[in-house]
Amino acid sequence: MPVYQRPFMKGKLYIHFTVEFPDSLSLPQVQLLEAILPPRPTSQYSDMELDECEETTLHDVNMEEEMRRKQAAQQEAYDEDEEMSGSGGQRVQCAQQ
């Protein structure tokens, strides 16, 4: 996902899914689901379709820890700015004509 005001930098996108599956389904429930859902695929994917797939790895993430880490990194960036602003260098004034 692009980073705000930096379209070429990619960030992390976290999606939290909560899915509850039933232990079993009756035959009428299965028939109802088959009527609502798209038809089951009859064949495997072709080589061309497999080439277009992007493989990824899913990781368990502790969102609270990630948010703390992100806030710490942002605070660190602000601290660096404050250190640089107090350097005490000479200031240049515009000459009057």
DSSP file (Angstrom, degrees, kcal/mol; ACC not computed):
  #  RESIDUE AA STRUCTURE BP1 BP2  ACC     N-H-->O    O-->H-N    N-H-->O    O-->H-N    TCO  KAPPA ALPHA  PHI   PSI    X-CA   Y-CA   Z-CA
    1    1 A M              0   0    0      0, 0.0    10,-3.7     0, 0.0     0, 0.0   0.000 360.0 360.0 360.0 133.4    0.0    0.0    0.0
    2    2 A P  E     -A   10   0A   0      0, 0.0     2,-0.3     0, 0.0     8,-0.2  -0.272 360.0-116.9 -63.9 148.3    1.5    3.4   -0.9
    3    3 A V  E >   -A    6   0A   0      6,-2.0     3,-2.3     3,-1.0     6,-0.2  -0.628  43.8 -86.7 -83.3 143.8    2.7    5.7    1.9
    4    4 A Y  T 3  S-     0   0    0      1,-0.3    -1,-0.1    -2,-0.3     0, 0.0  -0.280 110.7  -3.0 -55.3 127.4    0.8    9.0    2.3
    5    5 A Q  T 3  S+     0   0    0      1,-0.1    -1,-0.3    -3,-0.1    -2,-0.0   0.591 121.2  84.1  62.3  16.1    2.4   11.7    0.0
    6    6 A R  E X   +A    3   0A   0     -3,-2.3     3,-1.6     3,-0.1    -3,-1.0  -0.638  53.9 176.8-140.2  79.0    5.1    9.2   -1.1
    7    7 A P  E 3  S+     0   0A   0      0, 0.0    -1,-0.1     0, 0.0    -3,-0.1   0.679  77.7  52.4 -64.8 -18.0    3.5    7.2   -3.9
    8    8 A F  E 3  S+     0   0A   0     -6,-0.1     2,-0.4     2,-0.1    -2,-0.0   0.560  93.0  83.1 -96.3  -7.6    6.6    5.2   -4.7
    9    9 A M  E <  S-     0   0A   0     -3,-1.6    -6,-2.0    -6,-0.2     2,-0.4  -0.806  70.4-147.6 -94.6 136.5    7.2    4.0   -1.1
   10   10 A K  E     -A    2   0A   0     -2,-0.4     2,-0.1    -8,-0.2    -2,-0.1  -0.861  13.7-169.7-107.2 137.2    5.2    1.0    0.0
   11   11 A G        -     0   0    0    -10,-3.7     2,-0.4    -2,-0.4    -8,-0.1  -0.320  32.9 -81.4-106.9-167.1    4.0    0.4    3.5
   12   12 A K        -     0   0    0     -2,-0.1     2,-0.6   -10,-0.0    -1,-0.0  -0.847  32.7-154.9-103.0 136.0    2.5   -2.5    5.3
   13   13 A L        -     0   0    0     -2,-0.4     2,-0.5     2,-0.0     0, 0.0  -0.951   9.0-163.5-110.8 121.4   -1.2   -3.3    5.0
   14   14 A Y        -     0   0    0     -2,-0.6     2,-0.5     2,-0.0    -2,-0.0  -0.913   6.6-175.6-108.2 127.8   -2.7   -5.2    7.9
   15   15 A I        -     0   0    0     -2,-0.5     2,-0.6     2,-0.0    -2,-0.0  -0.987  10.4-156.2-122.6 127.8   -6.0   -6.9    7.4
   16   16 A H        -     0   0    0     -2,-0.5     2,-0.4     2,-0.0    -2,-0.0  -0.915  11.7-170.9-107.3 117.5   -7.7   -8.6   10.4
   17   17 A F        -     0   0    0     -2,-0.6     2,-0.5     2,-0.0    -2,-0.0  -0.895  10.3-169.6-107.2 135.0  -10.2  -11.4    9.5
   18   18 A T        +     0   0    0     -2,-0.4     2,-0.5     2,-0.0    -2,-0.0  -0.950  16.5 174.6-121.0 109.4  -12.4  -13.0   12.0
   19   19 A V        -     0   0    0     -2,-0.5     2,-0.6     2,-0.0    -2,-0.0  -0.960  15.5-165.0-120.7 128.0  -14.1  -16.1   10.4
   20   20 A E        -     0   0    0     -2,-0.5    -2,-0.0     0, 0.0     0, 0.0  -0.951   9.3-164.3-113.9 116.1  -16.3  -18.5   12.2
   21   21 A F        -     0   0    0     -2,-0.6     2,-0.1     1,-0.0    -2,-0.0  -0.783  21.5-118.2 -98.0 140.5  -16.9  -21.7   10.4
   22   22 A P        -     0   0    0      0, 0.0     3,-0.1     0, 0.0    -1,-0.0  -0.393  17.4-125.5 -72.0 155.7  -19.8  -24.1   11.5
   23   23 A D  S    S-     0   0    0      1,-0.2     2,-0.3    -2,-0.1    -2,-0.0   0.862  87.7  -5.5 -68.8 -35.3  -18.9  -27.5   12.7
   24   24 A S        -     0   0    0      2,-0.0     2,-0.4    -3,-0.0    -1,-0.2  -0.983  61.8-142.0-154.8 162.0  -21.2  -29.1   10.1
   25   25 A L        -     0   0    0     -2,-0.3     2,-0.1    -3,-0.1     0, 0.0  -0.971  19.3-127.1-128.0 144.1  -23.8  -28.2    7.5
   26   26 A S     >  -     0   0    0     -2,-0.4     4,-2.2     1,-0.1     5,-0.2  -0.432  33.8-104.6 -81.0 165.2  -27.0  -30.0    6.6
   27   27 A L  H  > S+     0   0    0      1,-0.2     4,-2.4     2,-0.2     5,-0.2   0.901 121.4  51.4 -59.8 -43.7  -27.8  -30.9    3.0
   28   28 A P  H  > S+     0   0    0      0, 0.0     4,-2.1     0, 0.0    -1,-0.2   0.878 109.8  51.0 -62.0 -34.7  -30.3  -28.1    2.5
   29   29 A Q  H  > S+     0   0    0      2,-0.2     4,-2.4     1,-0.2    -2,-0.2   0.905 110.0  49.2 -66.7 -40.8  -27.7  -25.6    3.8
   30   30 A V  H  X S+     0   0    0     -4,-2.2     4,-2.5     2,-0.2    -1,-0.2   0.923 111.6  49.0 -63.4 -43.9  -25.1  -26.9    1.4
   31   31 A Q  H  X S+     0   0    0     -4,-2.4     4,-1.6     1,-0.2    -2,-0.2   0.885 110.5  51.0 -64.0 -38.5  -27.5  -26.7   -1.5
   32   32 A L  H  X S+     0   0    0     -4,-2.1     4,-1.6     2,-0.2    -1,-0.2   0.920 110.8  48.3 -64.9 -43.7  -28.4  -23.1   -0.5
   33   33 A L  H  X S+     0   0    0     -4,-2.4     4,-3.1     1,-0.2    -2,-0.2   0.907 109.8  52.1 -62.5 -41.7  -24.7  -22.1   -0.4
   34   34 A E  H  < S+     0   0    0     -4,-2.5    -1,-0.2     1,-0.2    -2,-0.2   0.821 109.0  51.1 -65.1 -29.6  -24.1  -23.7   -3.7
   35   35 A A  H  < S+     0   0    0     -4,-1.6    -1,-0.2    -5,-0.2    -2,-0.2   0.835 117.3  39.0 -74.2 -32.2  -27.0  -21.7   -5.2
   36   36 A I  H  < S+     0   0    0     -4,-1.6    -2,-0.2    -5,-0.1    -3,-0.2   0.893 108.0  66.5 -85.0 -43.5  -25.6  -18.4   -3.8
   37   37 A L  S  < S-     0   0    0     -4,-3.1     3,-0.1    -5,-0.2     0, 0.0  -0.317  95.8 -90.6 -79.9 160.9  -21.9  -18.9   -4.3
   38   38 A P        -     0   0    0      0, 0.0    -1,-0.1     0, 0.0    -2,-0.1  -0.277  60.4 -81.1 -63.0 158.0  -20.1  -19.1   -7.7
   39   39 A P        -     0   0    0      0, 0.0     3,-0.1     0, 0.0    -4,-0.0  -0.220  51.6 -98.0 -62.2 151.6  -19.8  -22.5   -9.2
   40   40 A R        -     0   0    0      1,-0.1     2,-0.1    -3,-0.1    -6,-0.0  -0.406  45.3-100.5 -66.4 142.9  -17.0  -24.7   -8.0
   41   41 A P        -     0   0    0      0, 0.0    -1,-0.1     0, 0.0     3,-0.0  -0.447  29.3-161.6 -66.6 138.0  -13.9  -24.7  -10.3
   42   42 A T        +     0   0    0     -2,-0.1     2,-0.3     2,-0.1    -2,-0.0   0.691  67.7  32.7 -94.3 -20.6  -13.9  -27.8  -12.4
   43   43 A S  S    S-     0   0    0      1,-0.1     3,-0.1     3,-0.0     2,-0.1  -0.840  84.3 -97.8-132.4 169.0  -10.2  -27.8  -13.4
   44   44 A Q        -     0   0    0     -2,-0.3     2,-0.1     1,-0.1    -2,-0.1  -0.295  55.4 -81.4 -76.2 168.5   -6.8  -26.8  -12.1
   45   45 A Y        -     0   0    0      1,-0.1    -1,-0.1    -2,-0.1     2,-0.1  -0.428  46.0-118.3 -71.3 146.4   -5.3  -23.4  -12.9
   46   46 A S     >  -     0   0    0     -2,-0.1     4,-2.2     1,-0.1     5,-0.2  -0.332  27.3-105.7 -77.1 167.0   -3.4  -23.2  -16.3
   47   47 A D  H  > S+     0   0    0      1,-0.2     4,-2.0     2,-0.2     5,-0.1   0.877 122.1  53.4 -61.1 -37.7    0.3  -22.4  -16.4
   48   48 A M  H  > S+     0   0    0      1,-0.2     4,-1.2     2,-0.2    -1,-0.2   0.907 108.8  48.4 -65.4 -41.0   -0.5  -18.8  -17.6
   49   49 A E  H  > S+     0   0    0      1,-0.2     4,-0.5     2,-0.2     3,-0.3   0.890 110.8  51.2 -65.8 -38.3   -2.8  -18.3  -14.6
   50   50 A L  H >< S+     0   0    0     -4,-2.2     3,-0.8     1,-0.2    -1,-0.2   0.855 105.3  56.2 -67.3 -34.1   -0.2  -19.6  -12.2
   51   51 A D  H 3< S+     0   0    0     -4,-2.0    -1,-0.2     1,-0.2    -2,-0.2   0.804 105.1  53.0 -66.2 -28.4    2.4  -17.2  -13.7
   52   52 A E  H 3< S+     0   0    0     -4,-1.2    -1,-0.2    -3,-0.3    -2,-0.2   0.581  90.0 100.4 -83.5  -9.8    0.1  -14.3  -12.9
   53   53 A C    <<  -     0   0    0     -3,-0.8     2,-0.6    -4,-0.5    -3,-0.0  -0.465  65.2-142.7 -77.1 147.7   -0.2  -15.3   -9.3
   54   54 A E        -     0   0    0     -2,-0.1     2,-0.3     2,-0.0    -2,-0.1  -0.955  13.0-143.4-112.2 122.6    1.9  -13.6   -6.6
   55   55 A E        +     0   0    0     -2,-0.6     2,-0.3     2,-0.0     0, 0.0  -0.653  26.3 170.7 -86.7 138.5    3.1  -15.8   -3.8
   56   56 A T        -     0   0    0     -2,-0.3     2,-0.5     2,-0.0    -2,-0.0  -0.926  28.5-127.4-141.5 165.6    3.2  -14.3   -0.4
   57   57 A T        -     0   0    0     -2,-0.3     2,-0.4     2,-0.0    -2,-0.0  -0.967  18.8-142.2-118.5 130.6    3.8  -15.4    3.2
   58   58 A L        -     0   0    0     -2,-0.5     2,-0.4     0, 0.0    -2,-0.0  -0.744  18.7-168.4 -92.1 138.7    1.4  -14.7    6.0
   59   59 A H        -     0   0    0     -2,-0.4     2,-0.3     2,-0.0    -2,-0.0  -0.953  26.6-114.3-125.6 144.7    2.8  -13.8    9.4
   60   60 A D        -     0   0    0     -2,-0.4     2,-0.4     2,-0.0     0, 0.0  -0.624  39.7-163.9 -72.6 135.2    1.2  -13.5   12.8
   61   61 A V        -     0   0    0     -2,-0.3     2,-0.9     4,-0.0     3,-0.1  -0.978  23.5-143.2-129.3 135.1    1.4   -9.9   13.9
   62   62 A N     >  -     0   0    0     -2,-0.4     4,-2.2     1,-0.2     5,-0.2  -0.854  18.4-164.1 -92.3 103.9    0.9   -8.3   17.3
   63   63 A M  H  > S+     0   0    0     -2,-0.9     4,-2.4     1,-0.2     5,-0.2   0.855  84.8  54.2 -62.8 -37.6   -0.8   -5.1   16.2
   64   64 A E  H  > S+     0   0    0      1,-0.2     4,-2.1     2,-0.2    -1,-0.2   0.919 110.4  46.7 -63.0 -42.4   -0.1   -3.3   19.6
   65   65 A E  H  > S+     0   0    0      2,-0.2     4,-2.4     1,-0.2    -2,-0.2   0.897 111.7  51.1 -66.4 -40.3    3.6   -4.1   19.4
   66   66 A E  H  X S+     0   0    0     -4,-2.2     4,-2.4     2,-0.2    -2,-0.2   0.901 110.0  49.5 -63.4 -41.1    3.7   -2.9   15.7
   67   67 A M  H  X S+     0   0    0     -4,-2.4     4,-2.5     2,-0.2    -2,-0.2   0.905 111.3  49.0 -66.1 -40.9    2.0    0.4   16.6
   68   68 A R  H  X S+     0   0    0     -4,-2.1     4,-2.3     2,-0.2    -2,-0.2   0.914 112.0  49.1 -63.1 -42.1    4.4    1.0   19.5
   69   69 A R  H  X S+     0   0    0     -4,-2.4     4,-2.1     2,-0.2    -2,-0.2   0.904 111.8  48.8 -63.9 -41.2    7.4    0.3   17.3
   70   70 A K  H  X S+     0   0    0     -4,-2.4     4,-2.2     2,-0.2    -2,-0.2   0.913 111.7  48.5 -65.7 -42.9    6.0    2.7   14.6
   71   71 A Q  H  X S+     0   0    0     -4,-2.5     4,-2.5     1,-0.2    -1,-0.2   0.886 110.5  51.9 -64.9 -38.1    5.4    5.5   17.2
   72   72 A A  H  X S+     0   0    0     -4,-2.3     4,-2.1     2,-0.2    -1,-0.2   0.900 109.5  49.5 -64.9 -40.0    8.9    5.0   18.6
   73   73 A A  H  X S+     0   0    0     -4,-2.1     4,-1.7     2,-0.2    -2,-0.2   0.896 111.7  48.5 -66.4 -39.6   10.4    5.3   15.1
   74   74 A Q  H  X S+     0   0    0     -4,-2.2     4,-1.9     2,-0.2    -2,-0.2   0.912 111.3  49.7 -66.0 -41.7    8.4    8.5   14.4
   75   75 A Q  H  X S+     0   0    0     -4,-2.5     4,-2.4     1,-0.2    -2,-0.2   0.882 107.6  55.1 -64.0 -37.6    9.5   10.0   17.7
   76   76 A E  H  X S+     0   0    0     -4,-2.1     4,-1.9     1,-0.2    -1,-0.2   0.886 105.8  51.6 -62.5 -39.1   13.1    9.2   16.9
   77   77 A A  H  X S+     0   0    0     -4,-1.7     4,-1.6     1,-0.2    -1,-0.2   0.898 110.2  48.9 -64.9 -40.3   12.8   11.1   13.6
   78   78 A Y  H  X S+     0   0    0     -4,-1.9     4,-2.0     1,-0.2    -2,-0.2   0.890 108.0  54.6 -66.0 -38.4   11.4   14.1   15.5
   79   79 A D  H  X S+     0   0    0     -4,-2.4     4,-1.9     1,-0.2    -1,-0.2   0.895 105.9  52.1 -62.0 -39.7   14.3   13.9   18.1
   80   80 A E  H  X S+     0   0    0     -4,-1.9     4,-1.8     1,-0.2    -1,-0.2   0.892 107.8  52.1 -63.7 -39.2   16.8   14.0   15.2
   81   81 A D  H  X S+     0   0    0     -4,-1.6     4,-1.8     1,-0.2    -1,-0.2   0.905 108.9  50.1 -62.9 -41.5   15.2   17.2   13.8
   82   82 A E  H  X S+     0   0    0     -4,-2.0     4,-1.0     1,-0.2    -1,-0.2   0.875 108.4  52.8 -66.0 -37.2   15.4   18.9   17.3
   83   83 A E  H  < S+     0   0    0     -4,-1.9     3,-0.3     1,-0.2    -1,-0.2   0.890 111.3  46.3 -65.0 -38.5   19.0   18.0   17.6
   84   84 A M  H >< S+     0   0    0     -4,-1.8     3,-1.1     1,-0.2    -1,-0.2   0.816 104.4  60.9 -75.1 -30.8   19.9   19.5   14.3
   85   85 A S  H 3< S+     0   0    0     -4,-1.8     3,-0.4     1,-0.3    -1,-0.2   0.780 100.3  55.1 -71.0 -24.9   17.9   22.7   14.8
   86   86 A G  T 3<  +     0   0    0     -4,-1.0    -1,-0.3    -3,-0.3    -2,-0.1  -0.043  68.8 119.7 -95.6  32.4   19.9   23.8   17.8
   87   87 A S    <   -     0   0    0     -3,-1.1    -1,-0.2     1,-0.1    -2,-0.1   0.703  69.4-135.8 -74.5 -18.7   23.3   23.6   16.0
   88   88 A G        +     0   0    0     -3,-0.4     3,-0.1     1,-0.2    -2,-0.1   0.750  42.6 162.7  74.5  23.9   24.0   27.3   16.7
   89   89 A G        -     0   0    0      1,-0.1    -1,-0.2     0, 0.0     2,-0.1  -0.237  46.2 -84.8 -71.0 165.4   25.3   28.0   13.2
   90   90 A Q        -     0   0    0      1,-0.1     2,-0.4     0, 0.0    -1,-0.1  -0.409  39.6-135.1 -71.8 146.5   25.6   31.6   11.8
   91   91 A R        -     0   0    0     -2,-0.1     2,-0.5    -3,-0.1    -1,-0.1  -0.830  10.7-141.9-102.9 142.6   22.5   33.2   10.3
   92   92 A V        -     0   0    0     -2,-0.4     2,-0.3     0, 0.0     0, 0.0  -0.884  13.6-158.6-105.6 131.1   22.7   35.1    7.1
   93   93 A Q        -     0   0    0     -2,-0.5     2,-0.2     1,-0.0    -2,-0.0  -0.798  26.4-103.6-107.3 152.5   20.7   38.2    6.6
   94   94 A C        -     0   0    0     -2,-0.3     2,-0.3     1,-0.1    -1,-0.0  -0.499  36.0-122.8 -71.9 138.1   19.7   39.8    3.4
   95   95 A A        -     0   0    0     -2,-0.2     2,-0.3     1,-0.0    -1,-0.1  -0.612  22.6-125.8 -81.3 140.6   21.6   42.8    2.4
   96   96 A Q              0   0    0     -2,-0.3    -1,-0.0     1,-0.1     0, 0.0  -0.640 360.0 360.0 -86.5 145.0   19.7   46.0    1.8
   97   97 A Q              0   0    0     -2,-0.3    -1,-0.1     0, 0.0    -2,-0.0   0.407 360.0 360.0-108.1 360.0   20.2   47.8   -1.5
